[in-house]
Amino acid sequence: MKYVLAIDQGTSGTKALVFDAEGQVRARGFSPVACTTPRTGFVEQDANALYDSVLKAVGECLGNFNGDRGDIAGVGISNQRETVVVWDSQGAPIVPAVSWQCQRSLSICERLKNDGFAPLIAKKTGLLIDPYFSGTKLIWLNENDERVCEAIAAGEAYFGTVDSWLLYRLTKGAAYCTDYTNASRTMLLNLSALEWDAELIEAFGLQGLRFPQLRPSSSDFGATDFDGLLDKPIPILSMIGDSHAAAVGEGCLSPGVAKATMGTGSSIMMNVGAKAREPEHGLVSTLCFATDERVDYALEGIIISAGSTPAFLKEKLNLFSDFAQAEQAFTEYDNGGVFVIPAFSGIGCPHWKYPGGAQIVGLNFSTSWQHVARAAYESIVYQIKDVITVMEQAAEVPLRELYLDGGLVQRPFLLQYLSDTLNRPVSTLVLSEISAAGAAALAADKAGLIDSLEAYQAKRVVGRRVEPGNGVQAAAENHARWVEWIGRL
């Protein structure tokens, strides 16, 4: 029996899992990591701590593995996206890693918009101008941190997202690469040519910066023994951004199959096939995944507030004491004409409106807290519906299947209402470590342990499949009212 070691390096910690060729987990390990906020809007991480967390998670995982370590055929890596690491030729970070959450480059974004860069960036990269993406963080560092500025001017600064950084350290500097999915989140990749865009790099003043070599998500990236944790080096056979890895793990291998991560916020990604689509309706165009044989593109929509909305009602407004009460309210009450507009930080895709705060609308003297609680959960569903609607229009492909992951999938009532609102089936998988599973599938495919990604997909175990029920008409009527309220913002 051959195995794959999968690493999922996330914002709050690193997971390591051993998968067999059937996609079953044989061992697990975990190591937490911390974020720091040195100033308002700034979010950083210790790049060395990220690497150390990988070694710790892998060490724990291997300690829990009962098989022969010599049968581990390769490594797959999924990682938090957009986070910026800049290091020198010795592999030492020049500054702390700038997290994807960091908002320090807001003024840079406004400047780029005012200078008319938005259409060019959208055309070349498929992205919006936003602090979320790596490019504006790099501009800020070059303009505001003397250490980075000097290193770039001297040609001694190495840039990478977290995958590149880990690869550089794991191979002791022998490999300096990234995959197309991670590169597609930097605002510096030409999405059509799959090359670093020289025009944008020059326009952003980053000509002296070193960039990693670009490769498909499954590739021979190098080899590592994890600083002696293994007796001999094994190949690193896949690297991929975590949301893209989740799309592979959920089985989004053909046009019209999508995944939605339902957590504090929500990321919805739909495979659109072998051709990149123009970013429309506030969607971004991106890579889904890439192998030596194929490149699949995707459209992605970001929902800013999902699970954070009912959490706000509980923790800040004390509307209910535990979520079980809110869930009971959802099953026993309708919304009473009430709608929660969760614009705490604005309404995301496809509306992208900033009305100055969240709103509860449709209140009357008959309104109870149960109506408001239900409306909070409904707002999650309506936002997903809005994203899927514009995705279908932009991709010219109907939604065939939607797979769900994240904490909110534990709410059966929410899954049913989502299925009713979409008038499509929705599914969840038994396995919860979806990003790690996607990285493992790509590595297993590259290693020849499986016949194809589709063969791996066929072995997934669906935990729950929910079909539209008798609430389809009521859900459609409620969603129409939601759209009216959004239109008034």
Buried (B, 14 or more C-beta within 10 A) or exposed (E): EBBBBBBBBBBEBBBBBBBBBEBEBBBBBBBEBEBEEEEEEBBBBBBBBBBBBBBBBBBBBBEBBEBEBEEBBBBBBBBBBBBBBBBBEEBEBBBBBBBBBBBBBBEBBEBBEEEEBBEBBBBBBBBBBBBBBBBBBBBBBBEEBEEBBEBBEEEBBBBBBBBBBBBBBBBEBEBBBBBBBBBBBBBBBBBBEBEBBEEBBEBBBBEBBBBBEBBBBBBBBBBBEBBEBBEEBBBBBBBBBBBBBBBBBBBBBBBBBBBBBBBBBBBBBBBBBEEBBEBBBBBBBBBBBBBEEEBBBBBBBBBBBBBBBBBBBBEEEEBBEEBEBBBBBBEEBBBBBBBBBBBEEBBBBBBEBEBEEBBBBBBEEEBEBBBBBBBBBBBBBBBBBBBBBBBBEBBEBEBBBBBBBBEBBEBEEBBBBBBBBBBBEBBBBEBBBBBBBBBBBBBBBBBEBBEEBEBBBEEBEEEEEBEBEEBBEBBEEBBEBBBEBBEEB
